[in-house]
Structure formats: C-alpha cells, structure tokens
Amino acid sequence: MNDEDDVSVNRGRHYPVEPQYFEFCEYGCLGDGHRLVWDPMTQTLEIRDREGFKSAKKLPTPTRTQWKAFWFLLDRADVWNWQSKYEDETGICDGGGWRLDASFAGRYIKTGGYNAYPDKHGTNYQPGSPFDILSTAILLLSQGEFPGLDD
C-alpha cells in the first residue's frame, strides 16, 4: 500500500503526521523573502511572501511519507532543542535570516537567526550540519519549490 491508497481502509492504523502549526521563513537584508506555511484548516502547503499574506504558490499536499520523512529529518537535526535565537557576533549588517515555528506531536519550537545558525559556524552553515538537515527537509517537503535555500 502507498499514500494514495484508500484512507478509509487505513484510518485505524494511521497516526497523525500533519503539524498543528508549521511555518518556515527566510529573508534577506532588503526585506525580501518567503514563507513556507502549512494551513491545517485547508490542509495546504503554501509559499507566501515575507509578510505571510500573499500566496505566491500553493504546493501539492504532502503525503504521509513526506511528512514522516520531514519529521525524521527535524529529529535528526535536533531542532526541538535549538535555542530560540541565533545571533551573528561579527556585526555584519547584510546577509540573511531565517525562522522556524513548528508544533507537532506535543513538541514545539520557535527559533531563528540572522547570519547565524545552530551549528556555530558563523555566517555559513556546513554540509551535514543541523541547519543543512533542516534545509533539506524544507526542500523535500516543498518538492524543491521553496526559494532561497540551496541544495
């Protein structure tokens, strides 16, 4: 069986995989940026402008397998234990920022940074680092459509 099989047959064996709340935002120093937002009421994943109002693109609804892989990667990156804020200590004013706000299965995280990441490598994050894993999870969930993140 796969994700597209009749849900009425599988309902009793499934546990919830969708978040209670999810939003990821990336932005630049000039105010540009995007948000990836899950709307639990309509069960839609959208890319919105930085302010979160204008929908730039509605994405296909993630499958159970995509959500499960997403949460697995967030667990692997240990996002539930990240600090609430990461700050650049070099004083660089330009660059970019990010924010993650998610609630799933009784866990909640609200974290972000500007030119700083949880892996403590200054203004750059390293391949395989916790933020790289988060970026990969975002790209997988958005099917590669979320702008601003590198693969």
MIVO-795763 format. One record per atom (N, C-alpha, C, CB): residue number from 1; x, y, z; residue in three letters. Coordinates in steps of 0.02 Angstrom, whole numbers, plus 50000, padded with zeros to 5 digits. Glycine has a CB too. Example, Ala and Ser with C-alpha at 12.3 -4.5 7.8 and 13.67 -1.06 7.14 Angstrom:
<recs>
(rec 1,(50660,49716,50390),ALA)
(rec 1,(50615,49775,50390),ALA)
(rec 1,(50660,49835,50390),ALA)
(rec 1,(50565,49776,50452),ALA)
(rec 2,(50642,49888,50354),SER)
(rec 2,(50684,49947,50357),SER)
(rec 2,(50645,50002,50394),SER)
(rec 2,(50704,49970,50286),SER)
</recs>
This chain:
<recs>
(rec 1,(50042,49941,50000),MET)
(rec 1,(50000,50000,50000),MET)
(rec 1,(50044,50062,50000),MET)
(rec 1,(49952,50000,50060),MET)
(rec 2,(50018,50114,49971),ASN)
(rec 2,(50054,50178,49972),ASN)
(rec 2,(50010,50233,49997),ASN)
(rec 2,(50081,50195,49902),ASN)
(rec 3,(50035,50294,49996),ASP)
(rec 3,(49999,50352,50023),ASP)
(rec 3,(49934,50366,49988),ASP)
(rec 3,(50043,50412,50019),ASP)
(rec 4,(49929,50345,49926),GLU)
(rec 4,(49870,50362,49887),GLU)
(rec 4,(49814,50310,49896),GLU)
(rec 4,(49889,50367,49813),GLU)
(rec 5,(49826,50256,49933),ASP)
(rec 5,(49775,50205,49943),ASP)
(rec 5,(49717,50234,49982),ASP)
(rec 5,(49804,50144,49979),ASP)
(rec 6,(49661,50199,49980),ASP)
(rec 6,(49600,50220,50013),ASP)
(rec 6,(49612,50231,50088),ASP)
(rec 6,(49544,50168,50002),ASP)
(rec 7,(49603,50294,50110),VAL)
(rec 7,(49616,50310,50180),VAL)
(rec 7,(49566,50278,50227),VAL)
(rec 7,(49614,50385,50189),VAL)
(rec 8,(49505,50264,50203),SER)
(rec 8,(49455,50234,50247),SER)
(rec 8,(49478,50164,50270),SER)
(rec 8,(49387,50230,50212),SER)
(rec 9,(49514,50128,50228),VAL)
(rec 9,(49540,50062,50245),VAL)
(rec 9,(49595,50068,50297),VAL)
(rec 9,(49565,50026,50182),VAL)
(rec 10,(49637,50121,50291),ASN)
(rec 10,(49696,50128,50333),ASN)
(rec 10,(49685,50172,50395),ASN)
(rec 10,(49752,50155,50293),ASN)
(rec 11,(49629,50204,50401),ARG)
(rec 11,(49619,50254,50453),ARG)
(rec 11,(49636,50228,50523),ARG)
(rec 11,(49548,50277,50452),ARG)
(rec 12,(49617,50169,50540),GLY)
(rec 12,(49629,50143,50607),GLY)
(rec 12,(49702,50132,50623),GLY)
(rec 12,(49592,50080,50616),GLY)
(rec 13,(49744,50122,50573),ARG)
(rec 13,(49814,50108,50584),ARG)
(rec 13,(49857,50171,50579),ARG)
(rec 13,(49839,50057,50533),ARG)
(rec 14,(49830,50226,50558),HIS)
(rec 14,(49869,50287,50548),HIS)
(rec 14,(49869,50331,50609),HIS)
(rec 14,(49844,50326,50488),HIS)
(rec 15,(49924,50361,50622),TYR)
(rec 15,(49929,50412,50674),TYR)
(rec 15,(49940,50478,50637),TYR)
(rec 15,(49988,50396,50724),TYR)
(rec 16,(49923,50534,50668),PRO)
(rec 16,(49930,50598,50635),PRO)
(rec 16,(50003,50614,50618),PRO)
(rec 16,(49901,50655,50679),PRO)
(rec 17,(50014,50639,50558),VAL)
(rec 17,(50082,50659,50537),VAL)
(rec 17,(50085,50733,50519),VAL)
(rec 17,(50105,50617,50478),VAL)
(rec 18,(50026,50765,50512),GLU)
(rec 18,(50025,50835,50496),GLU)
(rec 18,(50037,50877,50559),GLU)
(rec 18,(49957,50855,50464),GLU)
(rec 19,(50069,50934,50550),PRO)
(rec 19,(50083,50976,50609),PRO)
(rec 19,(50021,51012,50634),PRO)
(rec 19,(50137,51027,50592),PRO)
(rec 20,(50022,51031,50698),GLN)
(rec 20,(49971,51076,50723),GLN)
(rec 20,(49984,51146,50695),GLN)
(rec 20,(49970,51076,50802),GLN)
(rec 21,(50049,51162,50688),TYR)
(rec 21,(50069,51227,50660),TYR)
(rec 21,(50137,51218,50628),TYR)
(rec 21,(50071,51283,50715),TYR)
(rec 22,(50147,51250,50571),PHE)
(rec 22,(50213,51248,50539),PHE)
(rec 22,(50223,51310,50495),PHE)
(rec 22,(50222,51184,50497),PHE)
(rec 23,(50279,51343,50505),GLU)
(rec 23,(50299,51399,50462),GLU)
(rec 23,(50375,51404,50462),GLU)
(rec 23,(50266,51465,50486),GLU)
(rec 24,(50403,51411,50403),PHE)
(rec 24,(50474,51424,50395),PHE)
(rec 24,(50481,51486,50353),PHE)
(rec 24,(50512,51362,50363),PHE)
(rec 25,(50525,51531,50373),CYS)
(rec 25,(50535,51594,50339),CYS)
(rec 25,(50609,51605,50327),CYS)
(rec 25,(50505,51653,50379),CYS)
(rec 26,(50626,51629,50267),GLU)
(rec 26,(50694,51651,50253),GLU)
(rec 26,(50688,51721,50224),GLU)
(rec 26,(50732,51602,50204),GLU)
(rec 27,(50736,51764,50239),TYR)
(rec 27,(50732,51833,50215),TYR)
(rec 27,(50801,51863,50209),TYR)
(rec 27,(50689,51875,50262),TYR)
(rec 28,(50805,51915,50168),GLY)
(rec 28,(50868,51950,50157),GLY)
(rec 28,(50868,52016,50193),GLY)
(rec 28,(50880,51960,50084),GLY)
(rec 29,(50924,52051,50189),CYS)
(rec 29,(50931,52114,50224),CYS)
(rec 29,(50888,52170,50194),CYS)
(rec 29,(51004,52136,50224),CYS)
(rec 30,(50865,52161,50133),LEU)
(rec 30,(50825,52212,50100),LEU)
(rec 30,(50750,52201,50109),LEU)
(rec 30,(50841,52215,50026),LEU)
(rec 31,(50732,52153,50150),GLY)
(rec 31,(50661,52142,50164),GLY)
(rec 31,(50628,52091,50119),GLY)
(rec 31,(50624,52205,50159),GLY)
(rec 32,(50666,52065,50071),ASP)
(rec 32,(50637,52014,50028),ASP)
(rec 32,(50638,51947,50065),ASP)
(rec 32,(50676,52009,49961),ASP)
(rec 33,(50599,51901,50042),GLY)
(rec 33,(50599,51835,50073),GLY)
(rec 33,(50534,51798,50061),GLY)
(rec 33,(50611,51841,50147),GLY)
(rec 34,(50532,51737,50087),HIS)
(rec 34,(50474,51694,50077),HIS)
(rec 34,(50459,51655,50141),HIS)
(rec 34,(50485,51646,50019),HIS)
(rec 35,(50397,51632,50144),ARG)
(rec 35,(50375,51589,50199),ARG)
(rec 35,(50345,51526,50170),ARG)
(rec 35,(50323,51625,50245),ARG)
(rec 36,(50359,51471,50203),LEU)
(rec 36,(50326,51408,50188),LEU)
(rec 36,(50278,51395,50245),LEU)
(rec 36,(50377,51348,50178),LEU)
(rec 37,(50213,51391,50230),VAL)
(rec 37,(50161,51389,50282),VAL)
(rec 37,(50114,51331,50270),VAL)
(rec 37,(50122,51456,50284),VAL)
(rec 38,(50101,51293,50323),TRP)
(rec 38,(50051,51240,50322),TRP)
(rec 38,(49987,51267,50351),TRP)
(rec 38,(50075,51177,50361),TRP)
(rec 39,(49932,51261,50315),ASP)
(rec 39,(49866,51282,50339),ASP)
(rec 39,(49828,51219,50359),ASP)
(rec 39,(49827,51323,50284),ASP)
(rec 40,(49821,51206,50424),PRO)
(rec 40,(49787,51144,50445),PRO)
(rec 40,(49713,51142,50428),PRO)
(rec 40,(49796,51135,50519),PRO)
(rec 41,(49682,51200,50421),MET)
(rec 41,(49611,51202,50404),MET)
(rec 41,(49598,51178,50333),MET)
(rec 41,(49583,51273,50413),MET)
(rec 42,(49639,51200,50287),THR)
(rec 42,(49630,51181,50216),THR)
(rec 42,(49676,51124,50195),THR)
(rec 42,(49640,51241,50171),THR)
(rec 43,(49721,51103,50241),GLN)
(rec 43,(49770,51051,50227),GLN)
(rec 43,(49812,51068,50165),GLN)
(rec 43,(49734,50984,50216),GLN)
(rec 44,(49834,51131,50163),THR)
(rec 44,(49875,51153,50106),THR)
(rec 44,(49942,51180,50130),THR)
(rec 44,(49838,51207,50066),THR)
(rec 45,(49992,51173,50088),LEU)
(rec 45,(50058,51199,50099),LEU)
(rec 45,(50068,51254,50048),LEU)
(rec 45,(50113,51143,50093),LEU)
(rec 46,(50086,51314,50071),GLU)
(rec 46,(50092,51371,50027),GLU)
(rec 46,(50159,51406,50036),GLU)
(rec 46,(50036,51420,50039),GLU)
(rec 47,(50183,51434,49981),ILE)
(rec 47,(50239,51480,49984),ILE)
(rec 47,(50207,51549,49983),ILE)
(rec 47,(50291,51470,49925),ILE)
(rec 48,(50223,51589,50033),ARG)
(rec 48,(50194,51657,50038),ARG)
(rec 48,(50250,51708,50038),ARG)
(rec 48,(50151,51664,50101),ARG)
(rec 49,(50231,51771,50030),ASP)
(rec 49,(50280,51825,50035),ASP)
(rec 49,(50303,51830,50108),ASP)
(rec 49,(50251,51893,50010),ASP)
(rec 50,(50353,51872,50119),ARG)
(rec 50,(50384,51875,50186),ARG)
(rec 50,(50333,51895,50240),ARG)
(rec 50,(50441,51925,50186),ARG)
(rec 51,(50287,51940,50223),GLU)
(rec 51,(50238,51961,50273),GLU)
(rec 51,(50187,51906,50287),GLU)
(rec 51,(50201,52024,50248),GLU)
(rec 52,(50183,51856,50243),GLY)
(rec 52,(50139,51799,50254),GLY)
(rec 52,(50069,51807,50227),GLY)
(rec 52,(50135,51786,50325),GLY)
(rec 53,(50056,51861,50191),PHE)
(rec 53,(49988,51873,50168),PHE)
(rec 53,(49975,51846,50098),PHE)
(rec 53,(49974,51947,50169),PHE)
(rec 54,(50017,51865,50051),LYS)
(rec 54,(50006,51848,49981),LYS)
(rec 54,(50033,51779,49966),LYS)
(rec 54,(50038,51901,49935),LYS)
(rec 55,(49989,51737,49940),SER)
(rec 55,(50011,51670,49921),SER)
(rec 55,(50047,51673,49854),SER)
(rec 55,(49951,51622,49917),SER)
(rec 56,(50110,51655,49855),ALA)
(rec 56,(50149,51654,49794),ALA)
(rec 56,(50137,51589,49755),ALA)
(rec 56,(50224,51663,49809),ALA)
(rec 57,(50126,51534,49792),LYS)
(rec 57,(50116,51470,49759),LYS)
(rec 57,(50087,51419,49808),LYS)
(rec 57,(50181,51445,49728),LYS)
(rec 58,(50034,51385,49787),LYS)
(rec 58,(50008,51329,49825),LYS)
(rec 58,(50043,51266,49800),LYS)
(rec 58,(49930,51322,49819),LYS)
(rec 59,(50066,51227,49847),LEU)
(rec 59,(50103,51166,49830),LEU)
(rec 59,(50057,51105,49839),LEU)
(rec 59,(50165,51159,49874),LEU)
(rec 60,(50075,51050,49807),PRO)
(rec 60,(50037,50988,49819),PRO)
(rec 60,(50039,50970,49893),PRO)
(rec 60,(50064,50930,49776),PRO)
(rec 61,(49984,50945,49919),THR)
(rec 61,(49981,50924,49989),THR)
(rec 61,(50031,50868,50001),THR)
(rec 61,(49909,50901,50008),THR)
(rec 62,(50074,50877,50050),PRO)
(rec 62,(50124,50824,50064),PRO)
(rec 62,(50090,50757,50082),PRO)
(rec 62,(50171,50845,50121),PRO)
(rec 63,(50119,50703,50060),THR)
(rec 63,(50094,50637,50076),THR)
(rec 63,(50115,50619,50148),THR)
(rec 63,(50121,50584,50026),THR)
(rec 64,(50086,50566,50174),ARG)
(rec 64,(50106,50542,50241),ARG)
(rec 64,(50181,50528,50243),ARG)
(rec 64,(50066,50479,50260),ARG)
(rec 65,(50206,50496,50190),THR)
(rec 65,(50277,50479,50187),THR)
(rec 65,(50320,50542,50187),THR)
(rec 65,(50292,50437,50125),THR)
(rec 66,(50299,50593,50151),GLN)
(rec 66,(50338,50656,50151),GLN)
(rec 66,(50338,50688,50220),GLN)
(rec 66,(50309,50705,50100),GLN)
(rec 67,(50280,50689,50253),TRP)
(rec 67,(50278,50717,50321),TRP)
(rec 67,(50322,50676,50369),TRP)
(rec 67,(50206,50720,50348),TRP)
(rec 68,(50318,50610,50364),LYS)
(rec 68,(50358,50568,50408),LYS)
(rec 68,(50433,50580,50397),LYS)
(rec 68,(50341,50494,50398),LYS)
(rec 69,(50453,50585,50335),ALA)
(rec 69,(50523,50599,50319),ALA)
(rec 69,(50543,50668,50345),ALA)
(rec 69,(50536,50594,50243),ALA)
(rec 70,(50499,50716,50338),PHE)
(rec 70,(50511,50784,50363),PHE)
(rec 70,(50525,50783,50438),PHE)
(rec 70,(50452,50830,50347),PHE)
(rec 71,(50481,50751,50477),TRP)
(rec 71,(50489,50749,50550),TRP)
(rec 71,(50551,50708,50569),TRP)
(rec 71,(50426,50718,50583),TRP)
(rec 72,(50565,50655,50532),PHE)
(rec 72,(50626,50617,50545),PHE)
(rec 72,(50688,50662,50538),PHE)
(rec 72,(50631,50557,50497),PHE)
(rec 73,(50690,50702,50485),LEU)
(rec 73,(50747,50746,50475),LEU)
(rec 73,(50751,50800,50529),LEU)
(rec 73,(50744,50779,50406),LEU)
(rec 74,(50693,50827,50550),LEU)
(rec 74,(50694,50877,50604),LEU)
(rec 74,(50720,50845,50669),LEU)
(rec 74,(50624,50906,50614),LEU)
(rec 75,(50699,50783,50682),ASP)
(rec 75,(50726,50748,50740),ASP)
(rec 75,(50801,50737,50734),ASP)
(rec 75,(50690,50680,50749),ASP)
(rec 76,(50823,50718,50675),ARG)
(rec 76,(50894,50707,50662),ARG)
(rec 76,(50935,50771,50673),ARG)
(rec 76,(50905,50681,50589),ARG)
(rec 77,(50906,50828,50654),ALA)
(rec 77,(50939,50893,50664),ALA)
(rec 77,(50931,50918,50736),ALA)
(rec 77,(50910,50945,50616),ALA)
(rec 78,(50891,50883,50776),ASP)
(rec 78,(50880,50901,50846),ASP)
(rec 78,(50850,50971,50854),ASP)
(rec 78,(50945,50896,50885),ASP)
(rec 79,(50805,50989,50807),VAL)
(rec 79,(50777,51057,50809),VAL)
(rec 79,(50738,51072,50873),VAL)
(rec 79,(50732,51068,50750),VAL)
(rec 80,(50711,51021,50904),TRP)
(rec 80,(50670,51031,50964),TRP)
(rec 80,(50711,51058,51022),TRP)
(rec 80,(50635,50966,50984),TRP)
(rec 81,(50777,51054,51016),ASN)
(rec 81,(50821,51078,51068),ASN)
(rec 81,(50862,51139,51047),ASN)
(rec 81,(50868,51023,51090),ASN)
(rec 82,(50846,51168,50991),TRP)
(rec 82,(50883,51227,50969),TRP)
(rec 82,(50866,51287,51014),TRP)
(rec 82,(50866,51244,50895),TRP)
(rec 83,(50912,51334,51016),GLN)
(rec 83,(50900,51397,51053),GLN)
(rec 83,(50845,51436,51018),GLN)
(rec 83,(50965,51439,51059),GLN)
(rec 84,(50815,51482,51054),SER)
(rec 84,(50763,51523,51024),SER)
(rec 84,(50790,51574,50974),SER)
(rec 84,(50723,51559,51078),SER)
(rec 85,(50854,51593,50982),LYS)
(rec 85,(50882,51644,50938),LYS)
(rec 85,(50956,51633,50928),LYS)
(rec 85,(50870,51715,50967),LYS)
(rec 86,(50978,51640,50865),TYR)
(rec 86,(51048,51636,50848),TYR)
(rec 86,(51069,51703,50819),TYR)
(rec 86,(51063,51577,50797),TYR)
(rec 87,(51122,51731,50847),GLU)
(rec 87,(51143,51798,50826),GLU)
(rec 87,(51214,51796,50798),GLU)
(rec 87,(51139,51847,50884),GLU)
(rec 88,(51224,51836,50747),ASP)
(rec 88,(51290,51845,50718),ASP)
(rec 88,(51330,51891,50763),ASP)
(rec 88,(51285,51873,50645),ASP)
(rec 89,(51387,51868,50785),GLU)
(rec 89,(51427,51908,50831),GLU)
(rec 89,(51480,51949,50794),GLU)
(rec 89,(51460,51863,50881),GLU)
(rec 90,(51481,51946,50727),THR)
(rec 90,(51532,51983,50689),THR)
(rec 90,(51511,52054,50675),THR)
(rec 90,(51547,51948,50625),THR)
(rec 91,(51447,52069,50683),GLY)
(rec 91,(51422,52136,50669),GLY)
(rec 91,(51405,52149,50596),GLY)
(rec 91,(51472,52186,50691),GLY)
(rec 92,(51403,52096,50555),ILE)
(rec 92,(51385,52104,50485),ILE)
(rec 92,(51311,52122,50480),ILE)
(rec 92,(51400,52038,50445),ILE)
(rec 93,(51297,52176,50444),CYS)
(rec 93,(51228,52200,50440),CYS)
(rec 93,(51189,52170,50382),CYS)
(rec 93,(51228,52275,50434),CYS)
(rec 94,(51223,52153,50328),ASP)
(rec 94,(51187,52124,50272),ASP)
(rec 94,(51190,52048,50278),ASP)
(rec 94,(51215,52148,50203),ASP)
(rec 95,(51154,52015,50237),GLY)
(rec 95,(51153,51942,50240),GLY)
(rec 95,(51081,51917,50241),GLY)
(rec 95,(51190,51916,50302),GLY)
(rec 96,(51069,51867,50280),GLY)
(rec 96,(51002,51838,50279),GLY)
(rec 96,(50982,51809,50346),GLY)
(rec 96,(50998,51785,50227),GLY)
(rec 97,(50918,51801,50352),GLY)
(rec 97,(50890,51774,50414),GLY)
(rec 97,(50842,51717,50399),GLY)
(rec 97,(50855,51828,50453),GLY)
(rec 98,(50823,51684,50451),TRP)
(rec 98,(50777,51627,50446),TRP)
(rec 98,(50739,51621,50512),TRP)
(rec 98,(50815,51562,50430),TRP)
(rec 99,(50681,51587,50507),ARG)
(rec 99,(50641,51574,50567),ARG)
(rec 99,(50602,51510,50556),ARG)
(rec 99,(50593,51634,50582),ARG)
(rec 100,(50598,51469,50608),LEU)
(rec 100,(50559,51408,50607),LEU)
(rec 100,(50512,51410,50666),LEU)
(rec 100,(50605,51344,50609),LEU)
(rec 101,(50449,51396,50653),ASP)
(rec 101,(50398,51393,50704),ASP)
(rec 101,(50356,51331,50690),ASP)
(rec 101,(50353,51459,50706),ASP)
(rec 102,(50360,51280,50733),ALA)
(rec 102,(50326,51217,50719),ALA)
(rec 102,(50300,51185,50783),ALA)
(rec 102,(50372,51169,50682),ALA)
(rec 103,(50243,51151,50776),SER)
(rec 103,(50213,51114,50830),SER)
(rec 103,(50189,51048,50802),SER)
(rec 103,(50155,51155,50864),SER)
(rec 104,(50213,50994,50833),PHE)
(rec 104,(50195,50927,50809),PHE)
(rec 104,(50202,50877,50866),PHE)
(rec 104,(50239,50906,50748),PHE)
(rec 105,(50152,50835,50874),ALA)
(rec 105,(50153,50779,50922),ALA)
(rec 105,(50175,50800,50992),ALA)
(rec 105,(50200,50725,50896),ALA)
(rec 106,(50148,50855,51015),GLY)
(rec 106,(50162,50878,51083),GLY)
(rec 106,(50228,50915,51091),GLY)
(rec 106,(50162,50820,51128),GLY)
(rec 107,(50263,50927,51036),ARG)
(rec 107,(50326,50965,51038),ARG)
(rec 107,(50317,51031,51002),ARG)
(rec 107,(50384,50924,51007),ARG)
(rec 108,(50356,51081,51023),TYR)
(rec 108,(50351,51147,50993),TYR)
(rec 108,(50420,51179,50989),TYR)
(rec 108,(50302,51192,51034),TYR)
(rec 109,(50433,51213,50934),ILE)
(rec 109,(50496,51250,50927),ILE)
(rec 109,(50482,51317,50893),ILE)
(rec 109,(50548,51209,50887),ILE)
(rec 110,(50512,51368,50920),LYS)
(rec 110,(50511,51434,50889),LYS)
(rec 110,(50584,51458,50893),LYS)
(rec 110,(50460,51485,50925),LYS)
(rec 111,(50616,51461,50836),THR)
(rec 111,(50687,51477,50833),THR)
(rec 111,(50701,51518,50770),THR)
(rec 111,(50729,51413,50834),THR)
(rec 112,(50757,51551,50769),GLY)
(rec 112,(50777,51589,50710),GLY)
(rec 112,(50846,51618,50718),GLY)
(rec 112,(50727,51644,50696),GLY)
(rec 113,(50870,51647,50664),GLY)
(rec 113,(50936,51678,50666),GLY)
(rec 113,(50946,51726,50609),GLY)
(rec 113,(50989,51625,50665),GLY)
(rec 114,(50995,51768,50617),TYR)
(rec 114,(51014,51815,50564),TYR)
(rec 114,(51089,51810,50556),TYR)
(rec 114,(50992,51889,50581),TYR)
(rec 115,(51110,51783,50498),ASN)
(rec 115,(51181,51770,50486),ASN)
(rec 115,(51210,51723,50539),ASN)
(rec 115,(51220,51835,50484),ASN)
(rec 116,(51169,51682,50568),ALA)
(rec 116,(51192,51636,50620),ALA)
(rec 116,(51148,51573,50620),ALA)
(rec 116,(51191,51670,50690),ALA)
(rec 117,(51179,51517,50637),TYR)
(rec 117,(51146,51453,50633),TYR)
(rec 117,(51161,51411,50695),TYR)
(rec 117,(51167,51414,50569),TYR)
(rec 118,(51122,51360,50709),PRO)
(rec 118,(51133,51321,50770),PRO)
(rec 118,(51198,51281,50770),PRO)
(rec 118,(51076,51274,50779),PRO)
(rec 119,(51232,51277,50714),ASP)
(rec 119,(51294,51238,50713),ASP)
(rec 119,(51356,51279,50726),ASP)
(rec 119,(51301,51203,50647),ASP)
(rec 120,(51347,51342,50743),LYS)
(rec 120,(51400,51387,50766),LYS)
(rec 120,(51458,51397,50716),LYS)
(rec 120,(51428,51360,50829),LYS)
(rec 121,(51443,51397,50652),HIS)
(rec 121,(51494,51409,50602),HIS)
(rec 121,(51488,51480,50573),HIS)
(rec 121,(51489,51358,50546),HIS)
(rec 122,(51468,51527,50613),GLY)
(rec 122,(51464,51596,50589),GLY)
(rec 122,(51410,51607,50538),GLY)
(rec 122,(51529,51617,50562),GLY)
(rec 123,(51428,51642,50484),THR)
(rec 123,(51378,51660,50434),THR)
(rec 123,(51367,51606,50383),THR)
(rec 123,(51400,51723,50399),THR)
(rec 124,(51402,51551,50387),ASN)
(rec 124,(51392,51495,50340),ASN)
(rec 124,(51378,51431,50379),ASN)
(rec 124,(51455,51486,50295),ASN)
(rec 125,(51333,51392,50353),TYR)
(rec 125,(51322,51327,50384),TYR)
(rec 125,(51355,51274,50340),TYR)
(rec 125,(51245,51313,50393),TYR)
(rec 126,(51376,51222,50372),GLN)
(rec 126,(51415,51170,50340),GLN)
(rec 126,(51371,51113,50314),GLN)
(rec 126,(51467,51143,50388),GLN)
(rec 127,(51393,51079,50260),PRO)
(rec 127,(51356,51020,50236),PRO)
(rec 127,(51350,50968,50292),PRO)
(rec 127,(51392,50989,50175),PRO)
(rec 128,(51290,50941,50300),GLY)
(rec 128,(51278,50892,50351),GLY)
(rec 128,(51265,50921,50420),GLY)
(rec 128,(51335,50846,50355),GLY)
(rec 129,(51269,50986,50426),SER)
(rec 129,(51256,51019,50490),SER)
(rec 129,(51181,51018,50506),SER)
(rec 129,(51283,51092,50490),SER)
(rec 130,(51163,51033,50568),PRO)
(rec 130,(51091,51035,50585),PRO)
(rec 130,(51050,51080,50540),PRO)
(rec 130,(51083,51057,50657),PRO)
(rec 131,(51076,51140,50523),PHE)
(rec 131,(51036,51184,50480),PHE)
(rec 131,(51033,51157,50408),PHE)
(rec 131,(51066,51254,50480),PHE)
(rec 132,(51085,51124,50385),ASP)
(rec 132,(51084,51093,50319),ASP)
(rec 132,(51031,51038,50317),ASP)
(rec 132,(51153,51064,50302),ASP)
(rec 133,(51024,51000,50371),ILE)
(rec 133,(50973,50948,50375),ILE)
(rec 133,(50903,50981,50374),ILE)
(rec 133,(50982,50906,50439),ILE)
(rec 134,(50894,51035,50411),LEU)
(rec 134,(50831,51072,50409),LEU)
(rec 134,(50816,51096,50338),LEU)
(rec 134,(50831,51131,50458),LEU)
(rec 135,(50865,51125,50305),SER)
(rec 135,(50857,51150,50236),SER)
(rec 135,(50836,51094,50190),SER)
(rec 135,(50922,51182,50211),SER)
(rec 136,(50867,51036,50197),THR)
(rec 136,(50850,50978,50156),THR)
(rec 136,(50778,50957,50169),THR)
(rec 136,(50897,50919,50171),THR)
(rec 137,(50757,50957,50233),ALA)
(rec 137,(50688,50939,50250),ALA)
(rec 137,(50638,50988,50219),ALA)
(rec 137,(50679,50938,50326),ALA)
(rec 138,(50654,51052,50220),ILE)
(rec 138,(50611,51104,50190),ILE)
(rec 138,(50606,51093,50114),ILE)
(rec 138,(50637,51175,50205),ILE)
(rec 139,(50663,51080,50083),LEU)
(rec 139,(50662,51069,50010),LEU)
(rec 139,(50624,51005,49992),LEU)
(rec 139,(50734,51064,49984),LEU)
(rec 140,(50630,50952,50032),LEU)
(rec 140,(50593,50891,50018),LEU)
(rec 140,(50518,50902,50027),LEU)
(rec 140,(50616,50835,50064),LEU)
(rec 141,(50499,50936,50081),LEU)
(rec 141,(50428,50948,50094),LEU)
(rec 141,(50396,50991,50039),LEU)
(rec 141,(50419,50982,50162),LEU)
(rec 142,(50434,51040,50015),SER)
(rec 142,(50408,51086,49963),SER)
(rec 142,(50423,51061,49893),SER)
(rec 142,(50439,51156,49972),SER)
(rec 143,(50447,51000,49887),GLN)
(rec 143,(50464,50969,49823),GLN)
(rec 143,(50512,51013,49783),GLN)
(rec 143,(50400,50956,49782),GLN)
(rec 144,(50559,51044,49819),GLY)
(rec 144,(50610,51085,49787),GLY)
(rec 144,(50588,51153,49765),GLY)
(rec 144,(50637,51049,49729),GLY)
(rec 145,(50527,51172,49783),GLU)
(rec 145,(50498,51235,49760),GLU)
(rec 145,(50513,51295,49804),GLU)
(rec 145,(50425,51228,49754),GLU)
(rec 146,(50536,51284,49866),PHE)
(rec 146,(50547,51340,49910),PHE)
(rec 146,(50609,51379,49890),PHE)
(rec 146,(50552,51317,49983),PHE)
(rec 147,(50602,51443,49873),PRO)
(rec 147,(50660,51482,49851),PRO)
(rec 147,(50703,51503,49910),PRO)
(rec 147,(50638,51544,49812),PRO)
(rec 148,(50766,51517,49897),GLY)
(rec 148,(50809,51544,49948),GLY)
(rec 148,(50852,51493,49984),GLY)
(rec 148,(50769,51579,49997),GLY)
(rec 149,(50839,51429,49974),LEU)
(rec 149,(50880,51378,50005),LEU)
(rec 149,(50919,51342,49950),LEU)
(rec 149,(50837,51328,50046),LEU)
(rec 150,(50981,51326,49965),ASP)
(rec 150,(51022,51289,49917),ASP)
(rec 150,(51020,51216,49932),ASP)
(rec 150,(51094,51315,49918),ASP)
(rec 151,(51022,51176,49880),ASP)
(rec 151,(51025,51104,49888),ASP)
(rec 151,(51097,51082,49899),ASP)
(rec 151,(50995,51068,49826),ASP)
</recs>
